[in-house]
Amino acid sequence: MGSRKIDVQLLGALHFAGCFPNVPYDLKRVRVLDRFAAPGPSWGGNGAQVRNWLETEPGAFALIGEMPSLHTLLFLPQFCSLSKIQDFSFLKRCRKLKKLDLSYTNFTDCALLAGLPALRWVRLPHRDQLVNREALDGLKAAVEFSDHLWQDVCRELQPAVLKEPQPVSVGRERICRLAKKLRELTGISAYRLFLDKDTEPGLFDSKFGGLPYWTSAQIYPVDQDNRPMQLLAQLDLEALGVGNPLPQRGMLQFFIAQNEMFGCDFADGSTTDGLVRQKAYRVVYHATVDRTVTPDQVRAMGAVENNRDCTPLQRVCSVHAAPCTCYVNDRVCGLEQVFSTAVKNAWGEDTGGQPSFVYLEEDDYCELFESLGDLSDGSLNGGHWMLGYPNFTQEDPRDPDGPYDTLLLQIDSSYDESAREYDILWGDCGVGNFFINRSRLEQLDFSDVLYTWDCC
């Protein structure tokens, strides 16, 4: 692979963010970029320490588009003796971006912001510098404008001496108090699923991928083109040790079609008919399991194993479960109301209706929500769960008043640091979810399950 171009001030921003790019994967850990200051000589800001896959070039900021976790991007005036940015098209890939300040840049094309579903606040250059301003009308974000044009900013900053950044924080102790209060307000019982990479799963075991259990009593699942589906997940509920409202016995299976969308038909999202919804995926519950069935018999019934080109699973993995308390995350609908209550109870402050990502400084925001989850197993968006709070790389696609109120299964993208490879990869480091209505779950009725996945 040839070298990639990077502006030295973007390199500095990554350094200050604690995510210096030793390898390309490090870009996926970046959440906040707000200190675009060229690193000092003692650090090697002349490029001497740039890794061999990178090459410094003024104005090269395209790598920002390869940071799927980035939620805050601020080109602040105190750090804006910037090269002219060559191309802002990287913004189209920043789909988790919530907070964006371009007011001190040469940005012009507002149409680049139209595809950012998570954007909630943006500050732009002077109106006279912008084109396609009509695209701003469709944004859910609050939009502000600078009083300055890029040319004026360049003249103002030319003689300025770049100041060392002065971090602003509400303090670790206060964040800990706020996190504790959010745990008290939002903690719910759920089951965390963990990959067991040292155990090869058998026909009846809980696993992601592989050859499914099946019997001749049922027709093997096929898609709308009559092609056999592949197993995404198989859960031996008694062996996992799960409790209500999940069934405690039997086996639950999740099948997906062999296509590039992993069995998810996004164009069919309006229907509420479970049988129609499940034309490219299927959720099957076996109340009893016939353990005399053999793998050869299952294959003879039409069962297939993983098609690596049509599944997020990069390998077959055994799975075990552990009861865990799940806490709210920054993608959940209704977060802001409980956040406001937590701030009032923990700090005695009124947020004034400001959303969490505006009310808190970026570092505090990251520390707060990272403390509520656990990604130590290599998961990238909250982990693998049954029940609990779902996570998304973009937004919750469900109707808030809709029937799909319970997370039946979440399978996250997962990266093995030691092997330097993915175990599971939904598109560009996304996450997959299956939802069901609570009353249907209690009745063991899996005919109407909503399946969705998204990525950056």
C-alpha positions in Angstrom: 0.0 0.0 0.0 1.3 3.4 -0.9 1.7 6.3 1.5 -1.3 8.4 2.5 -1.2 12.2 2.6 -1.8 14.1 5.8 -1.5 17.8 6.7 0.9 18.2 9.6 -1.8 20.1 11.6 -4.1 17.1 11.3 -1.3 15.0 12.5 -1.0 17.3 15.5 -4.7 17.1 16.1 -4.5 13.3 16.2 -1.5 13.6 18.6 -3.4 15.9 21.0 -6.4 13.5 20.8 -4.2 10.7 22.0 -4.7 8.7 18.8 -1.4 9.1 16.9 -1.8 6.9 13.8 0.8 4.3 14.2 -1.4 2.0 12.0 -4.5 2.8 10.0 -6.7 1.2 12.6 -5.8 3.9 15.1 -8.0 6.3 13.0 -11.1 4.3 14.1 -10.5 5.4 17.8 -10.7 9.1 17.1 -13.8 10.8 18.6 -12.8 14.5 19.0 -10.6 16.7 16.8 -10.3 20.2 18.1 -6.6 21.1 18.4 -5.2 21.6 14.9 -1.8 22.8 16.0 1.3 21.6 14.4 3.3 19.5 16.9 6.4 21.2 18.3 10.0 20.4 17.4 10.6 18.3 20.4 7.9 15.9 19.2 9.2 15.8 15.7 6.6 18.0 14.0 8.7 18.3 10.9 7.5 14.8 10.0 10.5 12.9 11.2 8.3 10.6 13.3 5.5 10.2 10.8 4.9 6.5 10.2 5.9 5.0 6.9 2.3 4.7 5.6 1.9 8.5 5.9 3.4 11.5 4.1 2.8 15.1 5.1 1.3 17.4 2.6 -0.2 20.9 3.2 -4.0 20.9 2.9 -4.4 17.1 3.0 -7.3 16.4 5.4 -9.0 13.5 3.6 -8.1 11.0 6.4 -10.8 12.6 8.6 -13.2 10.7 6.5 -11.7 7.4 7.7 -12.6 8.1 11.4 -15.9 6.4 11.9 -16.2 7.3 15.6 -15.6 11.0 15.1 -18.4 13.0 16.7 -16.8 16.4 17.2 -14.7 18.4 14.6 -13.8 21.9 15.5 -11.4 24.2 13.6 -11.1 26.7 16.4 -9.6 30.1 15.8 -6.8 29.8 18.3 -5.5 26.8 16.2 -6.4 28.1 12.7 -3.2 29.1 11.0 -4.2 26.3 8.7 -3.2 25.3 5.2 -6.0 25.8 2.8 -8.0 22.5 2.9 -7.8 20.9 -0.5 -11.1 19.1 -0.4 -14.0 18.9 2.1 -15.6 15.9 0.6 -14.4 13.8 3.6 -17.3 15.3 5.5 -19.8 13.0 3.7 -18.2 10.0 5.5 -18.4 11.6 9.0 -21.8 10.2 9.7 -21.5 10.2 13.5 -20.6 13.8 13.5 -22.7 15.8 16.0 -20.7 19.0 16.5 -18.9 20.8 13.7 -17.2 24.2 13.5 -15.9 25.3 10.0 -16.2 29.0 10.6 -12.4 29.6 10.3 -11.8 27.5 7.2 -12.2 27.9 3.4 -15.3 25.7 3.4 -17.9 26.7 0.8 -20.3 23.9 -0.2 -23.2 23.4 2.2 -24.5 20.4 0.2 -21.7 18.3 1.8 -23.6 18.5 5.1 -26.9 17.1 3.8 -25.9 13.5 4.5 -24.9 13.8 8.2 -27.8 12.3 10.2 -26.3 12.8 13.6 -25.3 16.5 13.1 -26.9 18.7 15.8 -24.8 21.9 15.8 -22.7 23.5 13.1 -20.9 26.9 12.8 -20.1 28.0 9.3 -18.1 30.8 7.6 -19.8 34.0 6.5 -22.9 33.5 4.3 -21.2 35.2 1.4 -18.6 32.5 1.3 -21.1 29.7 1.0 -22.9 28.0 -1.9 -25.8 25.6 -1.9 -27.2 27.2 1.2 -30.6 25.7 0.6 -29.1 22.4 1.8 -29.1 23.8 5.3 -32.9 23.9 5.4 -33.0 20.1 5.6 -30.6 19.8 8.6 -31.7 18.9 12.1 -28.8 20.8 13.4 -28.7 24.3 14.8 -26.8 26.5 12.3 -24.6 29.5 13.1 -22.5 31.7 10.8 -19.3 33.6 11.3 -19.0 37.3 10.6 -15.7 36.7 8.8 -14.7 35.5 5.3 -11.8 33.1 4.9 -9.6 35.8 3.3 -10.2 38.1 6.3 -9.3 35.2 8.6 -6.1 34.6 6.8 -5.0 38.2 7.2 -6.0 38.3 10.9 -4.1 35.1 11.7 -1.0 35.7 9.6 1.0 37.4 12.4 -0.5 35.4 15.2 1.7 33.1 17.3 0.0 29.7 17.8 -0.8 29.3 21.5 -0.5 26.1 23.5 -4.0 24.7 23.9 -5.6 25.3 27.3 -8.0 22.4 28.0 -11.2 23.2 29.7 -12.8 20.5 31.8 -15.5 20.2 34.4 -13.2 17.9 36.4 -12.9 14.2 36.7 -14.6 14.0 40.1 -17.7 15.8 38.7 -17.9 13.5 35.7 -17.6 10.5 38.0 -20.6 11.8 40.0 -22.6 12.4 36.8 -21.8 9.0 35.5 -22.9 7.4 38.8 -26.2 9.2 38.7 -26.8 8.1 35.1 -26.1 4.5 36.1 -28.6 4.9 38.9 -31.2 6.3 36.6 -30.7 4.1 33.5 -29.3 0.7 34.6 -31.3 -2.3 33.4 -30.6 -6.0 33.5 -29.4 -7.6 30.3 -27.1 -10.3 29.0 -23.7 -9.5 27.5 -22.5 -12.0 24.9 -18.8 -12.7 24.6 -16.8 -14.5 21.9 -14.9 -17.6 22.9 -12.2 -17.8 20.3 -10.4 -20.8 21.8 -13.3 -23.2 21.4 -14.6 -24.5 18.1 -18.4 -24.6 18.3 -20.4 -27.8 17.6 -23.7 -28.2 15.8 -25.8 -27.5 19.0 -23.6 -24.8 20.6 -24.2 -21.1 20.9 -22.2 -19.4 18.2 -22.0 -16.7 15.6 -21.9 -18.3 12.1 -21.2 -21.9 11.1 -23.4 -24.8 10.4 -26.9 -24.4 12.0 -28.8 -27.0 13.9 -31.9 -28.0 11.9 -34.4 -30.8 11.7 -36.5 -32.3 8.9 -39.7 -31.2 10.7 -39.3 -27.7 9.2 -38.4 -26.4 5.8 -34.9 -24.9 5.8 -35.1 -21.0 5.5 -34.7 -19.6 2.1 -34.8 -16.0 0.8 -37.3 -14.5 -1.7 -35.2 -16.0 -4.6 -35.4 -19.4 -3.0 -31.7 -19.4 -2.0 -30.8 -21.0 1.3 -30.0 -18.6 4.1 -26.9 -18.7 6.2 -26.7 -18.7 10.0 -25.8 -15.4 11.6 -26.3 -16.5 15.3 -27.5 -19.5 17.2 -28.2 -19.3 20.9 -28.7 -22.4 23.1 -30.8 -20.5 25.7 -30.6 -23.1 28.5 -26.8 -23.3 28.2 -26.4 -19.6 28.1 -28.4 -19.3 31.4 -30.6 -16.4 30.4 -33.8 -15.5 32.2 -37.1 -13.6 31.7 -38.4 -12.2 29.4 -36.2 -14.5 27.2 -37.1 -18.1 27.0 -35.0 -20.3 29.3 -35.1 -23.4 27.1 -34.8 -24.2 23.5 -32.7 -22.6 20.7 -33.0 -19.2 19.0 -31.6 -18.8 15.6 -31.0 -15.8 13.3 -30.6 -16.4 9.6 -29.7 -13.9 6.9 -29.8 -14.0 3.1 -26.6 -14.4 1.1 -26.4 -10.9 -0.3 -24.2 -7.9 0.0 -26.6 -6.2 2.4 -26.4 -9.1 4.9 -30.1 -9.9 4.4 -31.3 -6.4 5.4 -33.7 -4.7 3.0 -33.5 -1.1 3.9 -36.1 -0.1 1.2 -38.7 -2.3 3.0 -38.4 -0.4 6.3 -42.0 0.9 6.3 -43.8 -2.4 6.6 -44.8 -3.8 10.0 -45.8 -7.2 8.7 -43.2 -9.6 10.2 -43.7 -12.2 7.5 -42.9 -9.5 4.9 -40.0 -8.1 6.9 -38.4 -11.5 7.2 -38.2 -12.2 3.5 -34.4 -11.8 3.5 -33.8 -12.8 7.1 -35.5 -15.2 9.6 -35.7 -15.6 13.3 -36.5 -19.2 14.3 -37.2 -20.5 17.8 -37.0 -24.3 18.5 -38.8 -25.1 21.8 -37.0 -28.4 21.9 -33.7 -29.6 20.3 -33.2 -33.1 18.8 -29.6 -33.8 19.7 -29.5 -36.9 17.6 -29.2 -34.8 14.4 -25.8 -35.0 12.7 -24.0 -32.3 10.6 -24.3 -34.4 7.5 -28.1 -34.7 7.9 -28.3 -30.9 8.3 -26.3 -30.3 5.2 -28.6 -32.7 3.3 -31.6 -30.5 4.3 -30.0 -27.6 2.4 -28.2 -25.8 5.2 -25.2 -23.7 4.2 -22.2 -22.4 6.1 -20.9 -18.8 6.0 -20.5 -17.1 2.6 -17.6 -14.8 3.6 -18.6 -12.3 0.9 -22.2 -11.9 2.3 -21.9 -11.9 6.0 -20.3 -9.6 8.6 -18.7 -12.6 10.3 -15.1 -13.0 9.5 -14.8 -16.2 11.4 -17.1 -18.7 13.3 -17.0 -18.0 17.0 -18.4 -19.8 20.1 -20.5 -17.5 22.3 -21.2 -17.4 26.0 -23.3 -15.0 28.1 -23.0 -13.2 31.3 -25.8 -11.3 33.2 -24.8 -7.6 33.1 -26.3 -4.2 33.9 -26.6 -2.2 30.7 -26.5 1.6 30.9 -27.7 4.4 28.5 -25.5 5.4 25.7 -25.3 8.5 23.5 -27.3 7.0 20.7 -30.4 6.1 22.6 -33.7 8.0 22.1 -34.7 9.8 25.2 -31.1 10.3 26.4 -31.4 14.1 26.7 -34.2 14.0 29.2 -32.5 11.6 31.5 -29.2 13.5 31.0 -30.9 16.7 32.2 -32.2 15.0 35.2 -28.8 13.5 36.0 -27.1 16.8 35.8 -29.7 18.3 38.1 -29.3 15.5 40.7 -25.5 15.2 40.5 -24.5 18.9 40.1 -27.6 20.9 41.0 -27.5 22.6 37.6 -30.1 23.3 35.0 -28.9 22.4 31.4 -31.3 25.0 30.0 -32.4 22.5 27.4 -28.9 22.1 25.9 -28.1 18.6 24.6 -25.4 16.7 26.3 -22.8 17.1 23.6 -23.2 20.9 23.8 -23.5 21.2 27.5 -20.3 19.3 28.2 -16.8 19.9 26.9 -15.7 17.4 24.3 -13.3 15.5 26.6 -15.8 15.4 29.4 -18.5 14.1 27.0 -16.2 11.3 25.8 -15.1 10.4 29.3 -18.7 10.3 30.5 -20.1 8.0 27.9 -17.0 5.8 27.6 -17.4 5.1 31.3 -20.9 3.8 30.9 -19.8 1.1 28.4 -17.1 -1.5 28.1 -15.3 -2.1 24.8 -12.4 -4.0 26.3 -13.4 -7.2 24.4 -12.6 -5.5 21.1 -16.2 -4.5 20.3 -16.5 -1.1 18.6 -20.1 0.1 19.2 -21.2 -1.1 22.6 -20.7 -4.9 22.4 -22.9 -7.9 21.8 -26.1 -8.0 23.8 -29.5 -9.6 24.5 -31.8 -7.0 26.0 -30.4 -3.8 27.2 -29.9 -0.5 25.3 -29.2 -0.8 21.6 -26.3 1.1 20.0 -26.0 2.6 16.5 -23.4 4.3 14.5 -26.0 6.7 13.1 -29.5 7.1 14.6 -32.2 4.8 16.0 -34.3 3.9 12.9 -37.3 2.8 15.0 -40.5 4.8 15.4 -40.4 6.0 19.1 -44.0 4.9 19.4 -43.6 1.7 17.4 -43.9 -1.9 18.5 -40.3 -2.9 18.5 -39.5 -1.9 22.1 -37.1 -4.7 23.1 -33.5 -5.5 21.9 -33.6 -9.2 21.1 -30.0 -9.4 19.9 -27.2 -6.9 19.1 -24.0 -8.1 17.3 -21.3 -5.5 17.1 -18.2 -5.1 14.9 -15.3 -6.7 16.8 -11.5 -6.3 16.3 -8.9 -8.7 17.6 -5.9 -6.5 18.6 -3.5 -9.4 19.1 -4.3 -10.9 15.6 -4.7 -7.4 14.0 -7.9 -8.6 12.3 -11.6 -8.3 12.6 -13.8 -11.1 14.0 -17.0 -9.3 12.9 -17.3 -6.3 10.5 -20.6 -4.6 9.6 -19.6 -2.4 6.6 -17.4 0.3 8.0 -17.3 -0.8 11.6 -21.0 -0.8 12.2 -23.4 -2.7 14.4 -26.5 -5.0 13.8 -29.7 -5.2 15.8 -32.8 -7.3 16.0 -35.8 -5.8 17.8 -39.1 -7.4 19.0 -42.2 -6.3 20.9 -42.0 -7.3 24.5 -45.4 -9.0 24.6 -44.6 -11.1 21.5 -41.3 -12.1 23.1 -43.1 -13.3 26.3 -45.5 -15.3 24.0 -42.5 -16.9 22.2 -43.8 -15.4 18.9 -40.8 -14.5 16.7 -42.8 -13.9 13.5 -42.4 -10.1 13.7 -38.8 -9.1 14.4 -37.2 -5.9 13.0 -33.6 -6.4 11.8 -31.4 -3.4 10.9 -27.7 -2.6 10.8 -25.8 0.6 10.1 -22.3 1.8 9.7 -20.4 5.0 9.3 
